[in-house]
Amino acid sequence: MSGELVDRLRDQVVGRRRELELVVAALMADRHIVLEGPPGTGKSTLLRAVAHELGIGFEFVEGNAELTPARLVGHFDPARVLTDGYSPDVFVDGPLITAMTSGSLLYVEEINRIPEETLNVLITVMSEQELHVPRLGRVACVAGFRLVAAMNPFDAVGTARISGAVYDRMCRLSMTYQSAEDEVAIVQRAVQADGAPTSVSDLWIERIVEVVRRTREHPDLRVGSSVRGAIDASVVASTLSSLRGLPPFNPSVGLDASLIALSGRVRVREGSTRTSEEIVTELWQEVFSRVEGGEGDEGKGSAPTGATNSR
């Protein structure tokens, strides 16, 4: 049964068989789990797919500095308190209590961005399987409740180091970028799912994926682009090609699409004298200037005006 479940999940998630098996195994064993990895590695996609296939309720919480305990747990409706007092039916359940009382998954995205006092509430629930809310009383977890979370690496902007108390109560799975072949398949699937006719070929997609993967290793970049950059570049290149009446391999189409999709996603190292536009242009020209079967001939030429000196 579990093997069939993983096979069904592979129709929704490109690659990631090992990760799928581990997440399914952890959830079926009633464990809490955190997925850790850089943006764009499919953490949310994987968790949503698993929850859907398991038929489990899914409460989503966006982790940020504004996620207070009250927003996570719930609150008494002030207007009704004035007339009815602090009765249980006046309490408005937050996502945590909703998940606890329905036996659902509580999915916290970017858990290492939430305040420490909110994180302490989650630690209490994981430890005690219950929560005491002032004026409401004891709220117990129904069987099936599990906390699943995703987090970016600690050194990402706005993140904080997660305490050992959290790690001690959760299974942890590290997710890195996928192979080039998997990322090409992800972009192809995303472009096809867009529904509109596309003028970008498989060769073009392979090359933009290569550009994106090179941004992760470029010496002047502190942070490279995720596969989302390749998806956006492909979709924009297709629409821009139609708008300008030129093929995607033409620099005025392909390079401009890459600049708008990638220049904001990468982060230039402190002290570098180069701009993100200059680096993306360099990588695009290196990859798209190759001639393979004649199709790449259209990639030859200079960058669009202003592409290499944008500030």
TORKOL-4160 file (C-alpha; in steps of 0.2 Angstrom, whole numbers, padded with zeros to 4 digits, m for minus):
311
<pt num="1" X="0000" Y="0000" Z="0000"/>
<pt num="2" X="0014" Y="0012" Z="0005"/>
<pt num="3" X="0023" Y="0008" Z="m0011"/>
<pt num="4" X="0008" Y="0012" Z="m0022"/>
<pt num="5" X="0006" Y="0028" Z="m0013"/>
<pt num="6" X="0024" Y="0033" Z="m0017"/>
<pt num="7" X="0021" Y="0029" Z="m0035"/>
<pt num="8" X="0005" Y="0040" Z="m0036"/>
<pt num="9" X="0015" Y="0054" Z="m0028"/>
<pt num="10" X="0028" Y="0053" Z="m0041"/>
<pt num="11" X="0015" Y="0058" Z="m0054"/>
<pt num="12" X="0014" Y="0075" Z="m0044"/>
<pt num="13" X="0032" Y="0077" Z="m0038"/>
<pt num="14" X="0047" Y="0076" Z="m0051"/>
<pt num="15" X="0060" Y="0064" Z="m0044"/>
<pt num="16" X="0062" Y="0065" Z="m0025"/>
<pt num="17" X="0058" Y="0046" Z="m0022"/>
<pt num="18" X="0069" Y="0045" Z="m0007"/>
<pt num="19" X="0062" Y="0061" Z="0001"/>
<pt num="20" X="0044" Y="0055" Z="m0003"/>
<pt num="21" X="0047" Y="0038" Z="0005"/>
<pt num="22" X="0055" Y="0046" Z="0021"/>
<pt num="23" X="0041" Y="0059" Z="0023"/>
<pt num="24" X="0027" Y="0046" Z="0021"/>
<pt num="25" X="0036" Y="0034" Z="0033"/>
<pt num="26" X="0038" Y="0048" Z="0046"/>
<pt num="27" X="0020" Y="0054" Z="0045"/>
<pt num="28" X="0013" Y="0036" Z="0045"/>
<pt num="29" X="0023" Y="0033" Z="0061"/>
<pt num="30" X="0015" Y="0049" Z="0068"/>
<pt num="31" X="0031" Y="0059" Z="0069"/>
<pt num="32" X="0033" Y="0077" Z="0067"/>
<pt num="33" X="0044" Y="0082" Z="0053"/>
<pt num="34" X="0054" Y="0097" Z="0046"/>
<pt num="35" X="0061" Y="0099" Z="0029"/>
<pt num="36" X="0076" Y="0110" Z="0028"/>
<pt num="37" X="0083" Y="0117" Z="0012"/>
<pt num="38" X="0085" Y="0132" Z="0001"/>
<pt num="39" X="0070" Y="0141" Z="m0008"/>
<pt num="40" X="0064" Y="0132" Z="m0023"/>
<pt num="41" X="0068" Y="0114" Z="m0019"/>
<pt num="42" X="0050" Y="0108" Z="m0018"/>
<pt num="43" X="0047" Y="0107" Z="0001"/>
<pt num="44" X="0029" Y="0114" Z="0000"/>
<pt num="45" X="0025" Y="0105" Z="m0016"/>
<pt num="46" X="0030" Y="0088" Z="m0008"/>
<pt num="47" X="0021" Y="0091" Z="0009"/>
<pt num="48" X="0005" Y="0096" Z="0000"/>
<pt num="49" X="0005" Y="0081" Z="m0012"/>
<pt num="50" X="0008" Y="0069" Z="0003"/>
<pt num="51" X="m0006" Y="0077" Z="0013"/>
<pt num="52" X="m0018" Y="0076" Z="m0002"/>
<pt num="53" X="m0014" Y="0057" Z="m0006"/>
<pt num="54" X="m0015" Y="0052" Z="0013"/>
<pt num="55" X="m0032" Y="0061" Z="0014"/>
<pt num="56" X="m0026" Y="0071" Z="0029"/>
<pt num="57" X="m0032" Y="0088" Z="0033"/>
<pt num="58" X="m0020" Y="0102" Z="0030"/>
<pt num="59" X="m0019" Y="0118" Z="0039"/>
<pt num="60" X="m0007" Y="0131" Z="0032"/>
<pt num="61" X="0003" Y="0144" Z="0042"/>
<pt num="62" X="0015" Y="0156" Z="0034"/>
<pt num="63" X="0029" Y="0159" Z="0046"/>
<pt num="64" X="0035" Y="0177" Z="0048"/>
<pt num="65" X="0039" Y="0189" Z="0062"/>
<pt num="66" X="0020" Y="0194" Z="0064"/>
<pt num="67" X="0014" Y="0176" Z="0068"/>
<pt num="68" X="0010" Y="0179" Z="0087"/>
<pt num="69" X="0004" Y="0165" Z="0098"/>
<pt num="70" X="m0014" Y="0173" Z="0097"/>
<pt num="71" X="m0014" Y="0171" Z="0078"/>
<pt num="72" X="m0008" Y="0153" Z="0079"/>
<pt num="73" X="m0019" Y="0147" Z="0093"/>
<pt num="74" X="m0034" Y="0158" Z="0091"/>
<pt num="75" X="m0043" Y="0171" Z="0101"/>
<pt num="76" X="m0060" Y="0176" Z="0109"/>
<pt num="77" X="m0071" Y="0187" Z="0098"/>
<pt num="78" X="m0070" Y="0204" Z="0107"/>
<pt num="79" X="m0088" Y="0209" Z="0102"/>
<pt num="80" X="m0096" Y="0193" Z="0107"/>
<pt num="81" X="m0086" Y="0193" Z="0124"/>
<pt num="82" X="m0095" Y="0209" Z="0129"/>
<pt num="83" X="m0112" Y="0201" Z="0127"/>
<pt num="84" X="m0109" Y="0182" Z="0130"/>
<pt num="85" X="m0093" Y="0183" Z="0141"/>
<pt num="86" X="m0079" Y="0171" Z="0139"/>
<pt num="87" X="m0088" Y="0155" Z="0134"/>
<pt num="88" X="m0081" Y="0142" Z="0123"/>
<pt num="89" X="m0092" Y="0146" Z="0108"/>
<pt num="90" X="m0085" Y="0164" Z="0108"/>
<pt num="91" X="m0068" Y="0157" Z="0105"/>
<pt num="92" X="m0061" Y="0159" Z="0086"/>
<pt num="93" X="m0050" Y="0144" Z="0083"/>
<pt num="94" X="m0033" Y="0148" Z="0075"/>
<pt num="95" X="m0024" Y="0135" Z="0063"/>
<pt num="96" X="m0016" Y="0126" Z="0078"/>
<pt num="97" X="m0032" Y="0122" Z="0087"/>
<pt num="98" X="m0041" Y="0118" Z="0071"/>
<pt num="99" X="m0027" Y="0105" Z="0067"/>
<pt num="100" X="m0026" Y="0098" Z="0084"/>
<pt num="101" X="m0045" Y="0095" Z="0086"/>
<pt num="102" X="m0047" Y="0088" Z="0068"/>
<pt num="103" X="m0032" Y="0077" Z="0068"/>
<pt num="104" X="m0025" Y="0087" Z="0053"/>
<pt num="105" X="m0007" Y="0092" Z="0048"/>
<pt num="106" X="m0002" Y="0109" Z="0054"/>
<pt num="107" X="0010" Y="0115" Z="0040"/>
<pt num="108" X="0021" Y="0130" Z="0046"/>
<pt num="109" X="0031" Y="0137" Z="0031"/>
<pt num="110" X="0048" Y="0145" Z="0035"/>
<pt num="111" X="0047" Y="0140" Z="0054"/>
<pt num="112" X="0063" Y="0148" Z="0057"/>
<pt num="113" X="0056" Y="0165" Z="0054"/>
<pt num="114" X="0043" Y="0165" Z="0068"/>
<pt num="115" X="0045" Y="0173" Z="0085"/>
<pt num="116" X="0052" Y="0163" Z="0099"/>
<pt num="117" X="0037" Y="0164" Z="0110"/>
<pt num="118" X="0026" Y="0157" Z="0096"/>
<pt num="119" X="0039" Y="0143" Z="0093"/>
<pt num="120" X="0037" Y="0139" Z="0112"/>
<pt num="121" X="0019" Y="0136" Z="0110"/>
<pt num="122" X="0023" Y="0123" Z="0096"/>
<pt num="123" X="0036" Y="0115" Z="0107"/>
<pt num="124" X="0023" Y="0113" Z="0121"/>
<pt num="125" X="0010" Y="0105" Z="0110"/>
<pt num="126" X="0023" Y="0093" Z="0103"/>
<pt num="127" X="0028" Y="0088" Z="0120"/>
<pt num="128" X="0012" Y="0087" Z="0129"/>
<pt num="129" X="0000" Y="0083" Z="0115"/>
<pt num="130" X="m0011" Y="0097" Z="0123"/>
<pt num="131" X="m0013" Y="0115" Z="0126"/>
<pt num="132" X="m0020" Y="0126" Z="0140"/>
<pt num="133" X="m0028" Y="0142" Z="0134"/>
<pt num="134" X="m0032" Y="0155" Z="0146"/>
<pt num="135" X="m0051" Y="0156" Z="0150"/>
<pt num="136" X="m0054" Y="0142" Z="0137"/>
<pt num="137" X="m0046" Y="0128" Z="0146"/>
<pt num="138" X="m0037" Y="0112" Z="0140"/>
<pt num="139" X="m0037" Y="0108" Z="0122"/>
<pt num="140" X="m0031" Y="0090" Z="0118"/>
<pt num="141" X="m0024" Y="0084" Z="0101"/>
<pt num="142" X="m0034" Y="0072" Z="0092"/>
<pt num="143" X="m0026" Y="0056" Z="0084"/>
<pt num="144" X="m0018" Y="0061" Z="0068"/>
<pt num="145" X="m0012" Y="0078" Z="0072"/>
<pt num="146" X="0006" Y="0081" Z="0067"/>
<pt num="147" X="0017" Y="0097" Z="0064"/>
<pt num="148" X="0026" Y="0097" Z="0047"/>
<pt num="149" X="0037" Y="0112" Z="0044"/>
<pt num="150" X="0048" Y="0119" Z="0031"/>
<pt num="151" X="0063" Y="0131" Z="0033"/>
<pt num="152" X="0077" Y="0139" Z="0024"/>
<pt num="153" X="0095" Y="0138" Z="0029"/>
<pt num="154" X="0099" Y="0148" Z="0045"/>
<pt num="155" X="0110" Y="0161" Z="0035"/>
<pt num="156" X="0095" Y="0166" Z="0024"/>
<pt num="157" X="0089" Y="0184" Z="0027"/>
<pt num="158" X="0076" Y="0185" Z="0041"/>
<pt num="159" X="0079" Y="0168" Z="0048"/>
<pt num="160" X="0084" Y="0163" Z="0066"/>
<pt num="161" X="0093" Y="0148" Z="0073"/>
<pt num="162" X="0080" Y="0135" Z="0078"/>
<pt num="163" X="0083" Y="0128" Z="0096"/>
<pt num="164" X="0088" Y="0111" Z="0100"/>
<pt num="165" X="0071" Y="0109" Z="0109"/>
<pt num="166" X="0063" Y="0109" Z="0092"/>
<pt num="167" X="0075" Y="0098" Z="0083"/>
<pt num="168" X="0073" Y="0085" Z="0098"/>
<pt num="169" X="0055" Y="0084" Z="0095"/>
<pt num="170" X="0055" Y="0083" Z="0076"/>
<pt num="171" X="0062" Y="0072" Z="0062"/>
<pt num="172" X="0073" Y="0082" Z="0050"/>
<pt num="173" X="0075" Y="0080" Z="0031"/>
<pt num="174" X="0088" Y="0090" Z="0022"/>
<pt num="175" X="0083" Y="0094" Z="0004"/>
<pt num="176" X="0095" Y="0101" Z="m0009"/>
<pt num="177" X="0093" Y="0106" Z="m0027"/>
<pt num="178" X="0088" Y="0092" Z="m0039"/>
<pt num="179" X="0098" Y="0085" Z="m0054"/>
<pt num="180" X="0098" Y="0095" Z="m0070"/>
<pt num="181" X="0087" Y="0082" Z="m0078"/>
<pt num="182" X="0074" Y="0084" Z="m0064"/>
<pt num="183" X="0074" Y="0102" Z="m0065"/>
<pt num="184" X="0072" Y="0102" Z="m0084"/>
<pt num="185" X="0057" Y="0090" Z="m0081"/>
<pt num="186" X="0050" Y="0103" Z="m0068"/>
<pt num="187" X="0051" Y="0117" Z="m0080"/>
<pt num="188" X="0044" Y="0107" Z="m0095"/>
<pt num="189" X="0029" Y="0102" Z="m0084"/>
<pt num="190" X="0026" Y="0120" Z="m0077"/>
<pt num="191" X="0027" Y="0127" Z="m0095"/>
<pt num="192" X="0014" Y="0114" Z="m0101"/>
<pt num="193" X="0003" Y="0117" Z="m0086"/>
<pt num="194" X="0002" Y="0136" Z="m0091"/>
<pt num="195" X="m0010" Y="0130" Z="m0105"/>
<pt num="196" X="m0005" Y="0144" Z="m0117"/>
<pt num="197" X="0005" Y="0139" Z="m0133"/>
<pt num="198" X="0024" Y="0140" Z="m0130"/>
<pt num="199" X="0038" Y="0144" Z="m0142"/>
<pt num="200" X="0052" Y="0138" Z="m0131"/>
<pt num="201" X="0059" Y="0122" Z="m0136"/>
<pt num="202" X="0066" Y="0108" Z="m0125"/>
<pt num="203" X="0084" Y="0113" Z="m0130"/>
<pt num="204" X="0080" Y="0131" Z="m0124"/>
<pt num="205" X="0073" Y="0125" Z="m0108"/>
<pt num="206" X="0089" Y="0114" Z="m0105"/>
<pt num="207" X="0100" Y="0129" Z="m0108"/>
<pt num="208" X="0090" Y="0141" Z="m0096"/>
<pt num="209" X="0091" Y="0127" Z="m0083"/>
<pt num="210" X="0110" Y="0127" Z="m0085"/>
<pt num="211" X="0111" Y="0146" Z="m0083"/>
<pt num="212" X="0101" Y="0144" Z="m0067"/>
<pt num="213" X="0112" Y="0130" Z="m0060"/>
<pt num="214" X="0128" Y="0141" Z="m0065"/>
<pt num="215" X="0121" Y="0155" Z="m0054"/>
<pt num="216" X="0123" Y="0144" Z="m0039"/>
<pt num="217" X="0141" Y="0141" Z="m0042"/>
<pt num="218" X="0146" Y="0159" Z="m0048"/>
<pt num="219" X="0160" Y="0166" Z="m0038"/>
<pt num="220" X="0152" Y="0183" Z="m0038"/>
<pt num="221" X="0135" Y="0177" Z="m0032"/>
<pt num="222" X="0131" Y="0173" Z="m0013"/>
<pt num="223" X="0114" Y="0166" Z="m0018"/>
<pt num="224" X="0109" Y="0158" Z="m0035"/>
<pt num="225" X="0092" Y="0156" Z="m0042"/>
<pt num="226" X="0080" Y="0142" Z="m0039"/>
<pt num="227" X="0072" Y="0132" Z="m0053"/>
<pt num="228" X="0057" Y="0145" Z="m0052"/>
<pt num="229" X="0069" Y="0157" Z="m0061"/>
<pt num="230" X="0070" Y="0145" Z="m0075"/>
<pt num="231" X="0051" Y="0143" Z="m0076"/>
<pt num="232" X="0048" Y="0161" Z="m0076"/>
<pt num="233" X="0062" Y="0164" Z="m0089"/>
<pt num="234" X="0054" Y="0151" Z="m0100"/>
<pt num="235" X="0036" Y="0158" Z="m0099"/>
<pt num="236" X="0042" Y="0176" Z="m0101"/>
<pt num="237" X="0053" Y="0171" Z="m0116"/>
<pt num="238" X="0038" Y="0163" Z="m0125"/>
<pt num="239" X="0026" Y="0178" Z="m0123"/>
<pt num="240" X="0040" Y="0190" Z="m0127"/>
<pt num="241" X="0044" Y="0180" Z="m0143"/>
<pt num="242" X="0026" Y="0182" Z="m0148"/>
<pt num="243" X="0026" Y="0201" Z="m0144"/>
<pt num="244" X="0042" Y="0205" Z="m0153"/>
<pt num="245" X="0040" Y="0193" Z="m0167"/>
<pt num="246" X="0057" Y="0185" Z="m0164"/>
<pt num="247" X="0062" Y="0167" Z="m0158"/>
<pt num="248" X="0067" Y="0164" Z="m0140"/>
<pt num="249" X="0085" Y="0160" Z="m0145"/>
<pt num="250" X="0087" Y="0178" Z="m0151"/>
<pt num="251" X="0096" Y="0188" Z="m0137"/>
<pt num="252" X="0083" Y="0202" Z="m0138"/>
<pt num="253" X="0071" Y="0189" Z="m0132"/>
<pt num="254" X="0080" Y="0176" Z="m0123"/>
<pt num="255" X="0092" Y="0187" Z="m0113"/>
<pt num="256" X="0079" Y="0200" Z="m0109"/>
<pt num="257" X="0068" Y="0186" Z="m0102"/>
<pt num="258" X="0082" Y="0179" Z="m0092"/>
<pt num="259" X="0086" Y="0196" Z="m0085"/>
<pt num="260" X="0069" Y="0200" Z="m0079"/>
<pt num="261" X="0067" Y="0182" Z="m0071"/>
<pt num="262" X="0084" Y="0180" Z="m0063"/>
<pt num="263" X="0092" Y="0197" Z="m0059"/>
<pt num="264" X="0081" Y="0199" Z="m0043"/>
<pt num="265" X="0083" Y="0181" Z="m0038"/>
<pt num="266" X="0102" Y="0181" Z="m0036"/>
<pt num="267" X="0112" Y="0190" Z="m0023"/>
<pt num="268" X="0128" Y="0198" Z="m0027"/>
<pt num="269" X="0142" Y="0195" Z="m0014"/>
<pt num="270" X="0147" Y="0210" Z="m0004"/>
<pt num="271" X="0162" Y="0218" Z="m0011"/>
<pt num="272" X="0159" Y="0213" Z="m0029"/>
<pt num="273" X="0159" Y="0227" Z="m0041"/>
<pt num="274" X="0148" Y="0218" Z="m0053"/>
<pt num="275" X="0129" Y="0219" Z="m0054"/>
<pt num="276" X="0117" Y="0205" Z="m0055"/>
<pt num="277" X="0112" Y="0210" Z="m0073"/>
<pt num="278" X="0130" Y="0209" Z="m0079"/>
<pt num="279" X="0132" Y="0192" Z="m0071"/>
<pt num="280" X="0116" Y="0185" Z="m0078"/>
<pt num="281" X="0121" Y="0192" Z="m0095"/>
<pt num="282" X="0138" Y="0184" Z="m0094"/>
<pt num="283" X="0131" Y="0167" Z="m0090"/>
<pt num="284" X="0117" Y="0168" Z="m0103"/>
<pt num="285" X="0130" Y="0172" Z="m0117"/>
<pt num="286" X="0141" Y="0158" Z="m0111"/>
<pt num="287" X="0127" Y="0145" Z="m0112"/>
<pt num="288" X="0117" Y="0151" Z="m0127"/>
<pt num="289" X="0131" Y="0155" Z="m0138"/>
<pt num="290" X="0135" Y="0137" Z="m0141"/>
<pt num="291" X="0129" Y="0130" Z="m0158"/>
<pt num="292" X="0121" Y="0113" Z="m0157"/>
<pt num="293" X="0112" Y="0107" Z="m0173"/>
<pt num="294" X="0110" Y="0125" Z="m0179"/>
<pt num="295" X="0097" Y="0130" Z="m0167"/>
<pt num="296" X="0109" Y="0140" Z="m0157"/>
<pt num="297" X="0114" Y="0151" Z="m0171"/>
<pt num="298" X="0101" Y="0163" Z="m0166"/>
<pt num="299" X="0109" Y="0165" Z="m0149"/>
<pt num="300" X="0124" Y="0173" Z="m0157"/>
<pt num="301" X="0125" Y="0192" Z="m0155"/>
<pt num="302" X="0126" Y="0206" Z="m0143"/>
<pt num="303" X="0116" Y="0209" Z="m0127"/>
<pt num="304" X="0100" Y="0220" Z="m0128"/>
<pt num="305" X="0104" Y="0238" Z="m0126"/>
<pt num="306" X="0107" Y="0242" Z="m0108"/>
<pt num="307" X="0108" Y="0224" Z="m0102"/>
<pt num="308" X="0126" Y="0224" Z="m0096"/>
<pt num="309" X="0126" Y="0241" Z="m0088"/>
<pt num="310" X="0110" Y="0241" Z="m0078"/>
<pt num="311" X="0112" Y="0247" Z="m0061"/>
